[in-house]
């Protein structure tokens, strides 16, 4: 296994950091990795907010589901899907562009997340740890004001990066599903109830599968934060798209 594949295989989320700082050179290398990521039409339909203000980190730690480790992370990066800058450039030059639609937004989200994943792997290659924070998609109205986001910019993901503690380094990476359940050849293959039970039973471990699944549904899918995330994303889409677009 080559070094790149080894890093991908071993990488896991880190949620506790030592007090050691990330050097400017390390941060520059991580950000440059983002810029080198694949991007639609070489447009780089994203903007990265480098959060260096401690009071802003503190606010994000609260607004993003009360996760204190966000405030303690040396590096906090917010990857915004950005349809605004190209739209403004079109208008600057008299192009009479249409307003961004659903496809434009999703393409920008793709760009932002691809750039973020390059940062994840760059950080890991430098001996640093990282964790994605999807909660930045929640409370859209609050985060729009907090981060001064214009109309066609949406916070698609946040990354926290730092030197992981020894306890975090010793954590075992959760197992992933077998390929037969994830890879479908040529077309989507609907799973049977038996397939789903075989797939997800590994997550339940020695717990009763049905009880575990009901508890997981309550904790994740039907949770307040999950409901708020859907509401928040819908609010953003309504704010930028005319009815029926």
Buried (B, 14 or more C-beta within 10 A) or exposed (E): EEEEEEBEEEBBBBBBBBEEEBEEEBBEBBBEBBEEBEBEEEBBBBBBBEBEEEEBBBBBBEBBBEBEBBBBBBBBBBBBBBBBBBBEEEEEEEEEEEEBBEEBBEBBBBBBBBBBBBBBBBBBBBEBBBBBBBBBBBBBEEBBEBBEBBBBBBBBBBBBBBBBBEEBEEBEEEEEEEEEBEEEEEEEEEEEEEEEBBBBEEBBEEEEEEEBBEEBEEEEEEEEBBEBBEEBBEEBBEEBBEEEE
